[in-house]
Amino acid sequence: MPRDGVFDESGKAYAEEGQVMLDGPDGVAISMTPDAAEETGNELIRAAAEARQQIDDSARGAHGP
């Protein structure tokens, strides 16, 4: 369920006819080459780690060291 336009559920990926299909929340659907999908996956993992760090930094700033 979205909160302020941010979804907390993951998309589902599958391979079909040599393409990677991604079905996301709210009807988002895209297809990518395997190379594009792999790079997108890496970018999502990197960005998720960065976002988690931002949350941790914010929580530490609000509650002290």
Protein Blocks (a to p, Z undefined) as FASTA:
>chain_A
ZZehiacbdcddddeehiacdddehhiacdddfklmmmmmmmmmmmmmmmmmmmmmmmmm
mnoZZ
